[in-house]
């Protein structure tokens, strides 16, 4: 998960991904941020994120994003 935190911090340097657990709920990531993040995650982790997986549950925390990548790739980072 450390590589994912570095990846996210490079994309959004103003967010403390190590402690923040409500990225979507607190408005730290808005819909435009999410679409950019999804495209970057798909490229970085060689996964395809289907529309049904785009939900606050999967993007509200680093743990949620990590779990999503793990599920979609079969290996995670």
N, CA, C and O atoms as a Tripos MOL2 file, in Angstrom:
@<TRIPOS>MOLECULE
protein
  308   307    77     0     0
PROTEIN
NO_CHARGES

@<TRIPOS>ATOM
      1 N           0.8160   -1.1920    0.0000 N.3       1 UNK1
      2 CA          0.0000    0.0000    0.0000 C.3       1 UNK1
      3 C           0.8630    1.2610    0.0000 C.2       1 UNK1
      4 O           0.3880    2.3400   -0.3540 O.2       1 UNK1
      5 N           2.1100    1.1290    0.3900 N.am      2 UNK2
      6 CA          3.0170    2.2770    0.4080 C.3       2 UNK2
      7 C           3.2020    2.9050   -0.9500 C.2       2 UNK2
      8 O           3.2270    4.1300   -1.0710 O.2       2 UNK2
      9 N           3.3330    2.0700   -1.9930 N.am      3 UNK3
     10 CA          3.4760    2.6050   -3.3440 C.3       3 UNK3
     11 C           2.2250    3.3570   -3.7630 C.2       3 UNK3
     12 O           2.3160    4.3730   -4.4520 O.2       3 UNK3
     13 N           1.0700    2.8770   -3.3610 N.am      4 UNK4
     14 CA         -0.1810    3.5450   -3.6890 C.3       4 UNK4
     15 C          -0.2520    4.9040   -3.0050 C.2       4 UNK4
     16 O          -0.6930    5.8780   -3.6160 O.2       4 UNK4
     17 N           0.1690    4.9860   -1.7610 N.am      5 UNK5
     18 CA          0.1620    6.2660   -1.0470 C.3       5 UNK5
     19 C           1.0690    7.2690   -1.7480 C.2       5 UNK5
     20 O           0.7000    8.4330   -1.9020 O.2       5 UNK5
     21 N           2.2350    6.8380   -2.1680 N.am      6 UNK6
     22 CA          3.1570    7.7260   -2.8880 C.3       6 UNK6
     23 C           2.5270    8.1730   -4.2020 C.2       6 UNK6
     24 O           2.5880    9.3510   -4.5540 O.2       6 UNK6
     25 N           1.9250    7.2400   -4.9230 N.am      7 UNK7
     26 CA          1.2580    7.5380   -6.1880 C.3       7 UNK7
     27 C           0.1630    8.5910   -5.9760 C.2       7 UNK7
     28 O           0.0930    9.5740   -6.7140 O.2       7 UNK7
     29 N          -0.6870    8.3840   -4.9680 N.am      8 UNK8
     30 CA         -1.7760    9.3200   -4.6870 C.3       8 UNK8
     31 C          -1.2460   10.6720   -4.2280 C.2       8 UNK8
     32 O          -1.7630   11.7120   -4.6350 O.2       8 UNK8
     33 N          -0.2240   10.6650   -3.3870 N.am      9 UNK9
     34 CA          0.3500   11.9140   -2.8880 C.3       9 UNK9
     35 C           0.9680   12.7300   -4.0170 C.2       9 UNK9
     36 O           0.9440   13.9600   -3.9760 O.2       9 UNK9
     37 N           1.5190   12.0610   -5.0190 N.am     10 UNK10
     38 CA          2.0580   12.7840   -6.1700 C.3      10 UNK10
     39 C           0.9420   13.4280   -6.9950 C.2      10 UNK10
     40 O           1.1300   14.5060   -7.5580 O.2      10 UNK10
     41 N          -0.2050   12.7750   -7.0660 N.am     11 UNK11
     42 CA         -1.3440   13.3260   -7.8030 C.3      11 UNK11
     43 C          -2.0330   14.4540   -7.0430 C.2      11 UNK11
     44 O          -2.4520   15.4470   -7.6370 O.2      11 UNK11
     45 N          -2.1460   14.2920   -5.7300 N.am     12 UNK12
     46 CA         -2.8760   15.2340   -4.8860 C.3      12 UNK12
     47 C          -2.0260   15.5880   -3.6630 C.2      12 UNK12
     48 O          -2.3010   15.0990   -2.5670 O.2      12 UNK12
     49 N          -1.0120   16.4210   -3.8270 N.am     13 UNK13
     50 CA         -0.0690   16.6870   -2.7230 C.3      13 UNK13
     51 C          -0.6870   17.3630   -1.4960 C.2      13 UNK13
     52 O          -0.0980   17.3050   -0.4170 O.2      13 UNK13
     53 N          -1.8360   17.9920   -1.6230 N.am     14 UNK14
     54 CA         -2.4390   18.6790   -0.4840 C.3      14 UNK14
     55 C          -3.1940   17.7320    0.4520 C.2      14 UNK14
     56 O          -3.6150   18.1440    1.5330 O.2      14 UNK14
     57 N          -3.3700   16.4710    0.0530 N.am     15 UNK15
     58 CA         -4.1400   15.5220    0.8600 C.3      15 UNK15
     59 C          -3.1930   14.5870    1.6190 C.2      15 UNK15
     60 O          -2.2430   14.0510    1.0480 O.2      15 UNK15
     61 N          -3.4650   14.4020    2.9000 N.am     16 UNK16
     62 CA         -2.6980   13.4610    3.7220 C.3      16 UNK16
     63 C          -3.3490   12.0810    3.6200 C.2      16 UNK16
     64 O          -4.2440   11.7450    4.3960 O.2      16 UNK16
     65 N          -2.8940   11.3010    2.6680 N.am     17 UNK17
     66 CA         -3.5040    9.9930    2.4130 C.3      17 UNK17
     67 C          -3.2220    8.9740    3.5050 C.2      17 UNK17
     68 O          -3.9230    7.9660    3.6030 O.2      17 UNK17
     69 N          -2.2150    9.2190    4.3200 N.am     18 UNK18
     70 CA         -1.9010    8.2700    5.3840 C.3      18 UNK18
     71 C          -2.8990    8.3370    6.5340 C.2      18 UNK18
     72 O          -3.0740    7.3550    7.2550 O.2      18 UNK18
     73 N          -3.5530    9.4740    6.7150 N.am     19 UNK19
     74 CA         -4.4880    9.5830    7.8370 C.3      19 UNK19
     75 C          -5.9310    9.8320    7.3990 C.2      19 UNK19
     76 O          -6.8540    9.5670    8.1690 O.2      19 UNK19
     77 N          -6.1440   10.3280    6.1960 N.am     20 UNK20
     78 CA         -7.4990   10.6710    5.7540 C.3      20 UNK20
     79 C          -8.2790    9.4330    5.3520 C.2      20 UNK20
     80 O          -7.7970    8.6160    4.5670 O.2      20 UNK20
     81 N          -9.4810    9.2950    5.8880 N.am     21 UNK21
     82 CA        -10.3060    8.1260    5.5820 C.3      21 UNK21
     83 C         -11.6520    8.4910    4.9670 C.2      21 UNK21
     84 O         -12.4950    7.6200    4.7550 O.2      21 UNK21
     85 N         -11.8530    9.7560    4.6830 N.am     22 UNK22
     86 CA        -13.1210   10.1830    4.0850 C.3      22 UNK22
     87 C         -12.8530   11.1260    2.9090 C.2      22 UNK22
     88 O         -13.2760   12.2820    2.9090 O.2      22 UNK22
     89 N         -12.1560   10.6150    1.9320 N.am     23 UNK23
     90 CA        -11.7360   11.4280    0.7890 C.3      23 UNK23
     91 C         -12.9140   11.9770   -0.0080 C.2      23 UNK23
     92 O         -12.9250   13.1500   -0.3810 O.2      23 UNK23
     93 N         -13.8880   11.1370   -0.2630 N.am     24 UNK24
     94 CA        -15.0540   11.5490   -1.0430 C.3      24 UNK24
     95 C         -16.0570   12.2690   -0.1500 C.2      24 UNK24
     96 O         -16.5450   13.3430   -0.5010 O.2      24 UNK24
     97 N         -16.3650   11.6840    0.9980 N.am     25 UNK25
     98 CA        -17.3580   12.2610    1.9050 C.3      25 UNK25
     99 C         -16.9950   13.6720    2.3550 C.2      25 UNK25
    100 O         -17.8800   14.5120    2.5190 O.2      25 UNK25
    101 N         -15.7150   13.9410    2.5570 N.am     26 UNK26
    102 CA        -15.2720   15.2710    2.9830 C.3      26 UNK26
    103 C         -15.0090   16.2150    1.8090 C.2      26 UNK26
    104 O         -14.5990   17.3570    2.0110 O.2      26 UNK26
    105 N         -15.2430   15.7460    0.5970 N.am     27 UNK27
    106 CA        -15.0630   16.6060   -0.5640 C.3      27 UNK27
    107 C         -13.6140   16.8170   -0.9610 C.2      27 UNK27
    108 O         -13.3240   17.7040   -1.7630 O.2      27 UNK27
    109 N         -12.6950   16.0230   -0.4210 N.am     28 UNK28
    110 CA        -11.2910   16.1580   -0.8060 C.3      28 UNK28
    111 C         -11.0690   15.6980   -2.2430 C.2      28 UNK28
    112 O         -10.2060   16.2210   -2.9480 O.2      28 UNK28
    113 N         -11.8520   14.7230   -2.6630 N.am     29 UNK29
    114 CA        -11.8450   14.2830   -4.0570 C.3      29 UNK29
    115 C         -13.2470   14.5150   -4.6170 C.2      29 UNK29
    116 O         -14.2210   13.9360   -4.1360 O.2      29 UNK29
    117 N         -13.3390   15.3730   -5.6430 N.am     30 UNK30
    118 CA        -14.6440   15.5890   -6.2730 C.3      30 UNK30
    119 C         -14.7600   14.7210   -7.5240 C.2      30 UNK30
    120 O         -13.8570   13.9370   -7.8170 O.2      30 UNK30
    121 N         -15.8430   14.8510   -8.2500 N.am     31 UNK31
    122 CA        -16.0790   13.9670   -9.3980 C.3      31 UNK31
    123 C         -15.0110   14.1220  -10.4770 C.2      31 UNK31
    124 O         -14.6240   13.1340  -11.1010 O.2      31 UNK31
    125 N         -14.5320   15.3340  -10.7070 N.am     32 UNK32
    126 CA        -13.4630   15.5080  -11.6980 C.3      32 UNK32
    127 C         -12.1670   14.8600  -11.2340 C.2      32 UNK32
    128 O         -11.4590   14.2370  -12.0250 O.2      32 UNK32
    129 N         -11.8600   15.0090   -9.9520 N.am     33 UNK33
    130 CA        -10.6770   14.3470   -9.3890 C.3      33 UNK33
    131 C         -10.7880   12.8360   -9.5520 C.2      33 UNK33
    132 O          -9.8140   12.1740   -9.9140 O.2      33 UNK33
    133 N         -11.9690   12.2910   -9.2870 N.am     34 UNK34
    134 CA        -12.1600   10.8470   -9.3820 C.3      34 UNK34
    135 C         -11.9420   10.3350  -10.7980 C.2      34 UNK34
    136 O         -11.3150    9.2930  -10.9870 O.2      34 UNK34
    137 N         -12.4480   11.0490  -11.7900 N.am     35 UNK35
    138 CA        -12.2460   10.5860  -13.1660 C.3      35 UNK35
    139 C         -10.7740   10.6170  -13.5600 C.2      35 UNK35
    140 O         -10.2950    9.7140  -14.2460 O.2      35 UNK35
    141 N         -10.0540   11.6520  -13.1280 N.am     36 UNK36
    142 CA         -8.6170   11.6900  -13.3720 C.3      36 UNK36
    143 C          -7.8880   10.5850  -12.6350 C.2      36 UNK36
    144 O          -6.9800    9.9550  -13.1780 O.2      36 UNK36
    145 N          -8.2910   10.3540  -11.3960 N.am     37 UNK37
    146 CA         -7.6820    9.3040  -10.5860 C.3      37 UNK37
    147 C          -7.9340    7.9300  -11.1930 C.2      37 UNK37
    148 O          -7.0300    7.0980  -11.2590 O.2      37 UNK37
    149 N          -9.1570    7.6990  -11.6340 N.am     38 UNK38
    150 CA         -9.4960    6.4090  -12.2480 C.3      38 UNK38
    151 C          -8.6260    6.1510  -13.4680 C.2      38 UNK38
    152 O          -8.0840    5.0570  -13.6250 O.2      38 UNK38
    153 N          -8.4910    7.1460  -14.3310 N.am     39 UNK39
    154 CA         -7.6540    6.9900  -15.5280 C.3      39 UNK39
    155 C          -6.2050    6.7060  -15.1450 C.2      39 UNK39
    156 O          -5.5560    5.8540  -15.7520 O.2      39 UNK39
    157 N          -5.6990    7.4140  -14.1430 N.am     40 UNK40
    158 CA         -4.3110    7.2140  -13.7150 C.3      40 UNK40
    159 C          -4.1170    5.8380  -13.0790 C.2      40 UNK40
    160 O          -3.1070    5.1790  -13.3260 O.2      40 UNK40
    161 N          -5.0760    5.4040  -12.2640 N.am     41 UNK41
    162 CA         -4.9820    4.0750  -11.6470 C.3      41 UNK41
    163 C          -5.0200    2.9780  -12.6970 C.2      41 UNK41
    164 O          -4.2680    2.0080  -12.6140 O.2      41 UNK41
    165 N          -5.8940    3.1290  -13.6820 N.am     42 UNK42
    166 CA         -5.9780    2.1260  -14.7410 C.3      42 UNK42
    167 C          -4.6460    1.9990  -15.4740 C.2      42 UNK42
    168 O          -4.2060    0.8950  -15.7950 O.2      42 UNK42
    169 N          -4.0170    3.1270  -15.7320 N.am     43 UNK43
    170 CA         -2.7340    3.0970  -16.4380 C.3      43 UNK43
    171 C          -1.6130    2.5710  -15.5340 C.2      43 UNK43
    172 O          -0.8290    1.7170  -15.9470 O.2      43 UNK43
    173 N          -1.5430    3.0720  -14.3240 N.am     44 UNK44
    174 CA         -0.4550    2.7090  -13.4090 C.3      44 UNK44
    175 C          -0.5010    1.2430  -12.9900 C.2      44 UNK44
    176 O           0.5350    0.5840  -12.9020 O.2      44 UNK44
    177 N          -1.7110    0.7330  -12.7320 N.am     45 UNK45
    178 CA         -1.8520   -0.6230  -12.1990 C.3      45 UNK45
    179 C          -2.3840   -1.6160  -13.2250 C.2      45 UNK45
    180 O          -2.6810   -2.7640  -12.8950 O.2      45 UNK45
    181 N          -2.5000   -1.1670  -14.4710 N.am     46 UNK46
    182 CA         -2.9210   -2.0330  -15.5800 C.3      46 UNK46
    183 C          -4.2230   -2.7780  -15.2560 C.2      46 UNK46
    184 O          -4.3190   -3.9970  -15.3970 O.2      46 UNK46
    185 N          -5.2160   -2.0010  -14.8170 N.am     47 UNK47
    186 CA         -6.5360   -2.5430  -14.5170 C.3      47 UNK47
    187 C          -7.5780   -1.7480  -15.2930 C.2      47 UNK47
    188 O          -7.3110   -0.6450  -15.7700 O.2      47 UNK47
    189 N          -8.7460   -2.3180  -15.4080 N.am     48 UNK48
    190 CA         -9.8950   -1.6200  -15.9760 C.3      48 UNK48
    191 C         -10.9350   -1.5140  -14.8660 C.2      48 UNK48
    192 O         -11.3660   -2.5220  -14.3070 O.2      48 UNK48
    193 N         -11.3300   -0.2900  -14.5570 N.am     49 UNK49
    194 CA        -12.2810   -0.0680  -13.4700 C.3      49 UNK49
    195 C         -13.6680    0.1350  -14.0890 C.2      49 UNK49
    196 O         -13.9350    1.1740  -14.6920 O.2      49 UNK49
    197 N         -14.5490   -0.8650  -13.9370 N.am     50 UNK50
    198 CA        -15.8890   -0.7600  -14.5170 C.3      50 UNK50
    199 C         -16.7450    0.2720  -13.7740 C.2      50 UNK50
    200 O         -16.5020    0.5670  -12.6040 O.2      50 UNK50
    201 N         -17.7390    0.8090  -14.4660 N.am     51 UNK51
    202 CA        -18.6030    1.8380  -13.8900 C.3      51 UNK51
    203 C         -19.2240    1.4070  -12.5570 C.2      51 UNK51
    204 O         -19.3560    2.2180  -11.6410 O.2      51 UNK51
    205 N         -19.6030    0.1290  -12.4530 N.am     52 UNK52
    206 CA        -20.2580   -0.3160  -11.2170 C.3      52 UNK52
    207 C         -19.3180   -0.2990  -10.0110 C.2      52 UNK52
    208 O         -19.7770   -0.3930   -8.8720 O.2      52 UNK52
    209 N         -18.0190   -0.1820  -10.2430 N.am     53 UNK53
    210 CA        -17.0440   -0.1130   -9.1440 C.3      53 UNK53
    211 C         -16.7530    1.3330   -8.7310 C.2      53 UNK53
    212 O         -16.0440    1.5680   -7.7530 O.2      53 UNK53
    213 N         -17.2900    2.2850   -9.4640 N.am     54 UNK54
    214 CA        -17.0390    3.6900   -9.1490 C.3      54 UNK54
    215 C         -18.0830    4.1360   -8.1260 C.2      54 UNK54
    216 O         -19.1890    4.5530   -8.4690 O.2      54 UNK54
    217 N         -17.6870    4.0300   -6.8590 N.am     55 UNK55
    218 CA        -18.5700    4.3800   -5.7550 C.3      55 UNK55
    219 C         -17.7340    4.9700   -4.6220 C.2      55 UNK55
    220 O         -16.5350    4.7040   -4.5330 O.2      55 UNK55
    221 N         -18.3550    5.7630   -3.7610 N.am     56 UNK56
    222 CA        -17.5960    6.3160   -2.6280 C.3      56 UNK56
    223 C         -16.9090    5.2350   -1.7960 C.2      56 UNK56
    224 O         -15.8060    5.4490   -1.2920 O.2      56 UNK56
    225 N         -17.5530    4.0750   -1.6470 N.am     57 UNK57
    226 CA        -16.9650    2.9870   -0.8570 C.3      57 UNK57
    227 C         -15.5690    2.6170   -1.3680 C.2      57 UNK57
    228 O         -14.6660    2.3440   -0.5780 O.2      57 UNK57
    229 N         -15.4010    2.6110   -2.6820 N.am     58 UNK58
    230 CA        -14.1190    2.1960   -3.2650 C.3      58 UNK58
    231 C         -13.0890    3.3180   -3.3380 C.2      58 UNK58
    232 O         -11.9070    3.0500   -3.5580 O.2      58 UNK58
    233 N         -13.5120    4.5710   -3.1580 N.am     59 UNK59
    234 CA        -12.5860    5.6880   -3.3170 C.3      59 UNK59
    235 C         -12.5370    6.6130   -2.1140 C.2      59 UNK59
    236 O         -11.9400    7.6870   -2.1970 O.2      59 UNK59
    237 N         -13.1430    6.2330   -1.0070 N.am     60 UNK60
    238 CA        -13.1950    7.1080    0.1600 C.3      60 UNK60
    239 C         -11.9250    7.0460    1.0020 C.2      60 UNK60
    240 O         -11.7100    7.9090    1.8520 O.2      60 UNK60
    241 N         -11.0810    6.0400    0.7790 N.am     61 UNK61
    242 CA         -9.8510    5.9080    1.5570 C.3      61 UNK61
    243 C          -8.7990    5.1620    0.7340 C.2      61 UNK61
    244 O          -9.1100    4.5350   -0.2790 O.2      61 UNK61
    245 N          -7.5740    5.2420    1.1830 N.am     62 UNK62
    246 CA         -6.4950    4.4980    0.5350 C.3      62 UNK62
    247 C          -6.7780    3.0010    0.6350 C.2      62 UNK62
    248 O          -6.5030    2.2550   -0.3050 O.2      62 UNK62
    249 N          -7.3190    2.5640    1.7520 N.am     63 UNK63
    250 CA         -7.6470    1.1580    1.9240 C.3      63 UNK63
    251 C          -8.6950    0.7170    0.9020 C.2      63 UNK63
    252 O          -8.5870   -0.3650    0.3260 O.2      63 UNK63
    253 N          -9.6970    1.5480    0.6800 N.am     64 UNK64
    254 CA        -10.7260    1.2350   -0.3110 C.3      64 UNK64
    255 C         -10.1580    1.1600   -1.7170 C.2      64 UNK64
    256 O         -10.4970    0.2580   -2.4820 O.2      64 UNK64
    257 N          -9.2890    2.1120   -2.0590 N.am     65 UNK65
    258 CA         -8.6570    2.1240   -3.3830 C.3      65 UNK65
    259 C          -7.7580    0.9050   -3.5410 C.2      65 UNK65
    260 O          -7.7690    0.2510   -4.5840 O.2      65 UNK65
    261 N          -6.9870    0.6040   -2.5160 N.am     66 UNK66
    262 CA         -6.0970   -0.5570   -2.5450 C.3      66 UNK66
    263 C          -6.8870   -1.8540   -2.7220 C.2      66 UNK66
    264 O          -6.5100   -2.7160   -3.5160 O.2      66 UNK66
    265 N          -7.9820   -1.9830   -1.9780 N.am     67 UNK67
    266 CA         -8.8220   -3.1820   -2.0980 C.3      67 UNK67
    267 C          -9.3930   -3.3100   -3.5040 C.2      67 UNK67
    268 O          -9.4510   -4.4060   -4.0610 O.2      67 UNK67
    269 N          -9.8070   -2.1990   -4.0660 N.am     68 UNK68
    270 CA        -10.3380   -2.2020   -5.4260 C.3      68 UNK68
    271 C          -9.2870   -2.6810   -6.4230 C.2      68 UNK68
    272 O          -9.5630   -3.5380   -7.2620 O.2      68 UNK68
    273 N          -8.0930   -2.1280   -6.3280 N.am     69 UNK69
    274 CA         -7.0100   -2.5220   -7.2400 C.3      69 UNK69
    275 C          -6.6700   -4.0010   -7.0670 C.2      69 UNK69
    276 O          -6.4700   -4.7230   -8.0440 O.2      69 UNK69
    277 N          -6.6100   -4.4360   -5.8180 N.am     70 UNK70
    278 CA         -6.3210   -5.8420   -5.5350 C.3      70 UNK70
    279 C          -7.3740   -6.7510   -6.1710 C.2      70 UNK70
    280 O          -7.0420   -7.7460   -6.8150 O.2      70 UNK70
    281 N          -8.6290   -6.4000   -5.9840 N.am     71 UNK71
    282 CA         -9.7260   -7.1940   -6.5450 C.3      71 UNK71
    283 C          -9.6650   -7.2400   -8.0630 C.2      71 UNK71
    284 O          -9.8620   -8.2970   -8.6620 O.2      71 UNK71
    285 N          -9.3950   -6.1040   -8.6890 N.am     72 UNK72
    286 CA         -9.4180   -6.0260  -10.1490 C.3      72 UNK72
    287 C          -8.1830   -6.6320  -10.8060 C.2      72 UNK72
    288 O          -8.2590   -7.1550  -11.9170 O.2      72 UNK72
    289 N          -7.0530   -6.5610  -10.1220 N.am     73 UNK73
    290 CA         -5.8100   -7.0660  -10.7340 C.3      73 UNK73
    291 C          -5.4570   -8.4610  -10.2590 C.2      73 UNK73
    292 O          -4.6910   -9.1690  -10.9120 O.2      73 UNK73
    293 N          -6.0060   -8.8530   -9.1360 N.am     74 UNK74
    294 CA         -5.6660  -10.1600   -8.5840 C.3      74 UNK74
    295 C          -4.4010  -10.1260   -7.7620 C.2      74 UNK74
    296 O          -4.0440  -11.1260   -7.1410 O.2      74 UNK74
    297 N          -3.6950   -8.9660   -7.7430 N.am     75 UNK75
    298 CA         -2.4570   -8.9140   -6.9740 C.3      75 UNK75
    299 C          -2.2600   -7.6050   -6.2280 C.2      75 UNK75
    300 O          -1.4780   -7.5730   -5.2770 O.2      75 UNK75
    301 N          -2.9220   -6.5340   -6.6060 N.am     76 UNK76
    302 CA         -2.7180   -5.2480   -5.9450 C.3      76 UNK76
    303 C          -1.4970   -4.5570   -6.4740 C.2      76 UNK76
    304 O          -1.2800   -4.5060   -7.6840 O.2      76 UNK76
    305 N          -0.6890   -4.0200   -5.5730 N.am     77 UNK77
    306 CA          0.4950   -3.2770   -5.9720 C.3      77 UNK77
    307 C           1.5030   -4.2490   -6.5080 C.2      77 UNK77
    308 O           2.5950   -3.8480   -6.9110 O.2      77 UNK77
@<TRIPOS>BOND
     1     1     2 1
     2     2     3 1
     3     3     4 2
     4     3     5 am
     5     5     6 1
     6     6     7 1
     7     7     8 2
     8     7     9 am
     9     9    10 1
    10    10    11 1
    11    11    12 2
    12    11    13 am
    13    13    14 1
    14    14    15 1
    15    15    16 2
    16    15    17 am
    17    17    18 1
    18    18    19 1
    19    19    20 2
    20    19    21 am
    21    21    22 1
    22    22    23 1
    23    23    24 2
    24    23    25 am
    25    25    26 1
    26    26    27 1
    27    27    28 2
    28    27    29 am
    29    29    30 1
    30    30    31 1
    31    31    32 2
    32    31    33 am
    33    33    34 1
    34    34    35 1
    35    35    36 2
    36    35    37 am
    37    37    38 1
    38    38    39 1
    39    39    40 2
    40    39    41 am
    41    41    42 1
    42    42    43 1
    43    43    44 2
    44    43    45 am
    45    45    46 1
    46    46    47 1
    47    47    48 2
    48    47    49 am
    49    49    50 1
    50    50    51 1
    51    51    52 2
    52    51    53 am
    53    53    54 1
    54    54    55 1
    55    55    56 2
    56    55    57 am
    57    57    58 1
    58    58    59 1
    59    59    60 2
    60    59    61 am
    61    61    62 1
    62    62    63 1
    63    63    64 2
    64    63    65 am
    65    65    66 1
    66    66    67 1
    67    67    68 2
    68    67    69 am
    69    69    70 1
    70    70    71 1
    71    71    72 2
    72    71    73 am
    73    73    74 1
    74    74    75 1
    75    75    76 2
    76    75    77 am
    77    77    78 1
    78    78    79 1
    79    79    80 2
    80    79    81 am
    81    81    82 1
    82    82    83 1
    83    83    84 2
    84    83    85 am
    85    85    86 1
    86    86    87 1
    87    87    88 2
    88    87    89 am
    89    89    90 1
    90    90    91 1
    91    91    92 2
    92    91    93 am
    93    93    94 1
    94    94    95 1
    95    95    96 2
    96    95    97 am
    97    97    98 1
    98    98    99 1
    99    99   100 2
   100    99   101 am
   101   101   102 1
   102   102   103 1
   103   103   104 2
   104   103   105 am
   105   105   106 1
   106   106   107 1
   107   107   108 2
   108   107   109 am
   109   109   110 1
   110   110   111 1
   111   111   112 2
   112   111   113 am
   113   113   114 1
   114   114   115 1
   115   115   116 2
   116   115   117 am
   117   117   118 1
   118   118   119 1
   119   119   120 2
   120   119   121 am
   121   121   122 1
   122   122   123 1
   123   123   124 2
   124   123   125 am
   125   125   126 1
   126   126   127 1
   127   127   128 2
   128   127   129 am
   129   129   130 1
   130   130   131 1
   131   131   132 2
   132   131   133 am
   133   133   134 1
   134   134   135 1
   135   135   136 2
   136   135   137 am
   137   137   138 1
   138   138   139 1
   139   139   140 2
   140   139   141 am
   141   141   142 1
   142   142   143 1
   143   143   144 2
   144   143   145 am
   145   145   146 1
   146   146   147 1
   147   147   148 2
   148   147   149 am
   149   149   150 1
   150   150   151 1
   151   151   152 2
   152   151   153 am
   153   153   154 1
   154   154   155 1
   155   155   156 2
   156   155   157 am
   157   157   158 1
   158   158   159 1
   159   159   160 2
   160   159   161 am
   161   161   162 1
   162   162   163 1
   163   163   164 2
   164   163   165 am
   165   165   166 1
   166   166   167 1
   167   167   168 2
   168   167   169 am
   169   169   170 1
   170   170   171 1
   171   171   172 2
   172   171   173 am
   173   173   174 1
   174   174   175 1
   175   175   176 2
   176   175   177 am
   177   177   178 1
   178   178   179 1
   179   179   180 2
   180   179   181 am
   181   181   182 1
   182   182   183 1
   183   183   184 2
   184   183   185 am
   185   185   186 1
   186   186   187 1
   187   187   188 2
   188   187   189 am
   189   189   190 1
   190   190   191 1
   191   191   192 2
   192   191   193 am
   193   193   194 1
   194   194   195 1
   195   195   196 2
   196   195   197 am
   197   197   198 1
   198   198   199 1
   199   199   200 2
   200   199   201 am
   201   201   202 1
   202   202   203 1
   203   203   204 2
   204   203   205 am
   205   205   206 1
   206   206   207 1
   207   207   208 2
   208   207   209 am
   209   209   210 1
   210   210   211 1
   211   211   212 2
   212   211   213 am
   213   213   214 1
   214   214   215 1
   215   215   216 2
   216   215   217 am
   217   217   218 1
   218   218   219 1
   219   219   220 2
   220   219   221 am
   221   221   222 1
   222   222   223 1
   223   223   224 2
   224   223   225 am
   225   225   226 1
   226   226   227 1
   227   227   228 2
   228   227   229 am
   229   229   230 1
   230   230   231 1
   231   231   232 2
   232   231   233 am
   233   233   234 1
   234   234   235 1
   235   235   236 2
   236   235   237 am
   237   237   238 1
   238   238   239 1
   239   239   240 2
   240   239   241 am
   241   241   242 1
   242   242   243 1
   243   243   244 2
   244   243   245 am
   245   245   246 1
   246   246   247 1
   247   247   248 2
   248   247   249 am
   249   249   250 1
   250   250   251 1
   251   251   252 2
   252   251   253 am
   253   253   254 1
   254   254   255 1
   255   255   256 2
   256   255   257 am
   257   257   258 1
   258   258   259 1
   259   259   260 2
   260   259   261 am
   261   261   262 1
   262   262   263 1
   263   263   264 2
   264   263   265 am
   265   265   266 1
   266   266   267 1
   267   267   268 2
   268   267   269 am
   269   269   270 1
   270   270   271 1
   271   271   272 2
   272   271   273 am
   273   273   274 1
   274   274   275 1
   275   275   276 2
   276   275   277 am
   277   277   278 1
   278   278   279 1
   279   279   280 2
   280   279   281 am
   281   281   282 1
   282   282   283 1
   283   283   284 2
   284   283   285 am
   285   285   286 1
   286   286   287 1
   287   287   288 2
   288   287   289 am
   289   289   290 1
   290   290   291 1
   291   291   292 2
   292   291   293 am
   293   293   294 1
   294   294   295 1
   295   295   296 2
   296   295   297 am
   297   297   298 1
   298   298   299 1
   299   299   300 2
   300   299   301 am
   301   301   302 1
   302   302   303 1
   303   303   304 2
   304   303   305 am
   305   305   306 1
   306   306   307 1
   307   307   308 2
@<TRIPOS>SUBSTRUCTURE
     1 UNK1         2 RESIDUE 1 A UNK
     2 UNK2         6 RESIDUE 1 A UNK
     3 UNK3        10 RESIDUE 1 A UNK
     4 UNK4        14 RESIDUE 1 A UNK
     5 UNK5        18 RESIDUE 1 A UNK
     6 UNK6        22 RESIDUE 1 A UNK
     7 UNK7        26 RESIDUE 1 A UNK
     8 UNK8        30 RESIDUE 1 A UNK
     9 UNK9        34 RESIDUE 1 A UNK
    10 UNK10       38 RESIDUE 1 A UNK
    11 UNK11       42 RESIDUE 1 A UNK
    12 UNK12       46 RESIDUE 1 A UNK
    13 UNK13       50 RESIDUE 1 A UNK
    14 UNK14       54 RESIDUE 1 A UNK
    15 UNK15       58 RESIDUE 1 A UNK
    16 UNK16       62 RESIDUE 1 A UNK
    17 UNK17       66 RESIDUE 1 A UNK
    18 UNK18       70 RESIDUE 1 A UNK
    19 UNK19       74 RESIDUE 1 A UNK
    20 UNK20       78 RESIDUE 1 A UNK
    21 UNK21       82 RESIDUE 1 A UNK
    22 UNK22       86 RESIDUE 1 A UNK
    23 UNK23       90 RESIDUE 1 A UNK
    24 UNK24       94 RESIDUE 1 A UNK
    25 UNK25       98 RESIDUE 1 A UNK
    26 UNK26      102 RESIDUE 1 A UNK
    27 UNK27      106 RESIDUE 1 A UNK
    28 UNK28      110 RESIDUE 1 A UNK
    29 UNK29      114 RESIDUE 1 A UNK
    30 UNK30      118 RESIDUE 1 A UNK
    31 UNK31      122 RESIDUE 1 A UNK
    32 UNK32      126 RESIDUE 1 A UNK
    33 UNK33      130 RESIDUE 1 A UNK
    34 UNK34      134 RESIDUE 1 A UNK
    35 UNK35      138 RESIDUE 1 A UNK
    36 UNK36      142 RESIDUE 1 A UNK
    37 UNK37      146 RESIDUE 1 A UNK
    38 UNK38      150 RESIDUE 1 A UNK
    39 UNK39      154 RESIDUE 1 A UNK
    40 UNK40      158 RESIDUE 1 A UNK
    41 UNK41      162 RESIDUE 1 A UNK
    42 UNK42      166 RESIDUE 1 A UNK
    43 UNK43      170 RESIDUE 1 A UNK
    44 UNK44      174 RESIDUE 1 A UNK
    45 UNK45      178 RESIDUE 1 A UNK
    46 UNK46      182 RESIDUE 1 A UNK
    47 UNK47      186 RESIDUE 1 A UNK
    48 UNK48      190 RESIDUE 1 A UNK
    49 UNK49      194 RESIDUE 1 A UNK
    50 UNK50      198 RESIDUE 1 A UNK
    51 UNK51      202 RESIDUE 1 A UNK
    52 UNK52      206 RESIDUE 1 A UNK
    53 UNK53      210 RESIDUE 1 A UNK
    54 UNK54      214 RESIDUE 1 A UNK
    55 UNK55      218 RESIDUE 1 A UNK
    56 UNK56      222 RESIDUE 1 A UNK
    57 UNK57      226 RESIDUE 1 A UNK
    58 UNK58      230 RESIDUE 1 A UNK
    59 UNK59      234 RESIDUE 1 A UNK
    60 UNK60      238 RESIDUE 1 A UNK
    61 UNK61      242 RESIDUE 1 A UNK
    62 UNK62      246 RESIDUE 1 A UNK
    63 UNK63      250 RESIDUE 1 A UNK
    64 UNK64      254 RESIDUE 1 A UNK
    65 UNK65      258 RESIDUE 1 A UNK
    66 UNK66      262 RESIDUE 1 A UNK
    67 UNK67      266 RESIDUE 1 A UNK
    68 UNK68      270 RESIDUE 1 A UNK
    69 UNK69      274 RESIDUE 1 A UNK
    70 UNK70      278 RESIDUE 1 A UNK
    71 UNK71      282 RESIDUE 1 A UNK
    72 UNK72      286 RESIDUE 1 A UNK
    73 UNK73      290 RESIDUE 1 A UNK
    74 UNK74      294 RESIDUE 1 A UNK
    75 UNK75      298 RESIDUE 1 A UNK
    76 UNK76      302 RESIDUE 1 A UNK
    77 UNK77      306 RESIDUE 1 A UNK
